[in-house]
């Protein structure tokens, strides 16, 4: 019983961590209506967002969406054209980068090529006038934290990409920053290393109890690492939510499409009942869960994730949403297969099914007549 | 046939490697040996003006006689007369002072250029190299014009009421330094600029991020990373300045000569080729010291791999 309880406590603590839901919580970092323009180009467009102590916060978006600029404004390398950046309630506007209690891990790592590993890590504490003996202890501590013991005398160019990444991490962590900023920290690593390092980062963040803000264009990275994700596009924040909310309850077509595969079916909202909405589309009348703030007669989009769509050869009984079509293509990925289906109306839909049996020949193949069905709760209504 | 290909390729490869050595042998080693040989000869009223001359037709006996006739007398006379020692010292002093001035001015210029917007950098680079389009000699003559008693410099100083009496610039060490710094500036600016320009700017951001104010970042990051360029600039300036002849001859005074002037005098005024050659050989030995030092530093840097 005690083991069971302990486990539930641990996962419970993690699960209950949601200071953003507490109206009285004071955020550690606040972007207050921040804009940044470079000439005629608006990189960041009226962004307001709060980040709480202990969060692993991800800024996610396509390249050029302003996520890095937002991070650089917190580090002090860019000055906001409008608005304020606050850290612990203090306005950072007049604080130069070298006096801000935040540290950044650069995408290129930016290790000093003329200094050794130990010299790179010791650089920050030296600037603060930490006494030599303590610097040594802290460097040794960091080296063991990122598992680089024995490499302290090496120069950066004598290290592998993964080792350099860890030196950069150690150098940014050694000053115990209030916030650690990570600019695409894993982009330069190969896939295998990237996945391992992802979990290391998570453990590190939990162990040190620091606040991490990561910038990434990799949605998988953002989803696995972050407590909350801010999806950005064209300098605006489209949605801020936990990874599962972002995936299951996107508020716009952009977010739905950016976070994973999605079927979008355009239609008109026909009727709204409590807990149920129906819309008329080219594929017929379809049912969805809550319509949100949409009104009857409004043009909307129905969003259904492919893995929530059931594909079958025979017509299923009692399915709320059921459409017929012909398989155009099958993408075999080993664990799952993705079926591209053309509906009678000409609409294309995707359905993903786990390959539960070890069959070489799948029962459903190209040109087969199939039925696609999904429960109303699997579909959500988007208005933009 | 398969064996023939790599062997002919390795032959071609060794030829390519050999070319710089052949070049050095033909244009440095052989001329140096000739100068060394002349420095061990005696002056003579003859054509060429020294003895003994090397005669291949005389055979082994002739070669033995030739070797016994060589002597180090010229090197001894270099130590006998204070003129040579003071010339060497003067040259080293002028070279040291002007190289230091060049470093200060050149670093500032190169730094400004490397920090300038990317699109105007080619123009700035062009401006540094542009004076080379005019003859070096004409540019030094122009300085005579500027520095003379009623020259441009004094006119400006008088107009600004900075001086009451026009000071004499020409025939002073100041004039030599002005001329040298002006002429050698590109050789200092270009290598330093090259080193600064390829430096990654995010390193400066990283330093700031770690709590380092800008002026300190300059000393802790920028200067160490530009060191190869600085060393190259120092060598490119110091070595030719030590042997400089034209600038001190046109702008300097006549009391203490630089070694280049002494060398010229021995060759052309005194027509003492052996002594002049001895002066040149000693000059070369003096210059070998900084070159070897530089190579030593460079090798250590490469081994440490920076």
HADDOCK unambig.tbl for C-alpha pairs under 7 A between the chains (distance, minus, plus):
assign (segid A and resid 97 and name CA) (segid B and resid 208 and name CA) 5.87 0.50 0.50
assign (segid A and resid 97 and name CA) (segid B and resid 209 and name CA) 5.71 0.50 0.50
assign (segid A and resid 98 and name CA) (segid B and resid 208 and name CA) 4.61 0.50 0.50
assign (segid A and resid 98 and name CA) (segid B and resid 209 and name CA) 5.28 0.50 0.50
assign (segid A and resid 98 and name CA) (segid B and resid 210 and name CA) 6.36 0.50 0.50
assign (segid A and resid 98 and name CA) (segid B and resid 211 and name CA) 3.94 0.50 0.50
assign (segid A and resid 98 and name CA) (segid B and resid 212 and name CA) 5.57 0.50 0.50
assign (segid A and resid 98 and name CA) (segid B and resid 213 and name CA) 5.96 0.50 0.50
assign (segid A and resid 99 and name CA) (segid B and resid 211 and name CA) 5.98 0.50 0.50
assign (segid A and resid 103 and name CA) (segid B and resid 209 and name CA) 5.88 0.50 0.50
assign (segid A and resid 103 and name CA) (segid B and resid 210 and name CA) 6.68 0.50 0.50
assign (segid A and resid 104 and name CA) (segid B and resid 209 and name CA) 6.67 0.50 0.50
assign (segid A and resid 110 and name CA) (segid B and resid 202 and name CA) 5.95 0.50 0.50
assign (segid A and resid 110 and name CA) (segid B and resid 203 and name CA) 5.23 0.50 0.50
assign (segid A and resid 110 and name CA) (segid B and resid 206 and name CA) 6.40 0.50 0.50
assign (segid A and resid 111 and name CA) (segid B and resid 203 and name CA) 6.98 0.50 0.50
assign (segid A and resid 112 and name CA) (segid B and resid 203 and name CA) 6.60 0.50 0.50
assign (segid A and resid 113 and name CA) (segid B and resid 306 and name CA) 6.16 0.50 0.50
assign (segid A and resid 114 and name CA) (segid B and resid 225 and name CA) 6.88 0.50 0.50
assign (segid A and resid 114 and name CA) (segid B and resid 306 and name CA) 5.65 0.50 0.50
assign (segid A and resid 124 and name CA) (segid B and resid 210 and name CA) 4.56 0.50 0.50
assign (segid A and resid 124 and name CA) (segid B and resid 211 and name CA) 6.18 0.50 0.50
assign (segid A and resid 127 and name CA) (segid B and resid 211 and name CA) 5.75 0.50 0.50
assign (segid A and resid 127 and name CA) (segid B and resid 212 and name CA) 5.83 0.50 0.50
assign (segid A and resid 128 and name CA) (segid B and resid 211 and name CA) 6.97 0.50 0.50
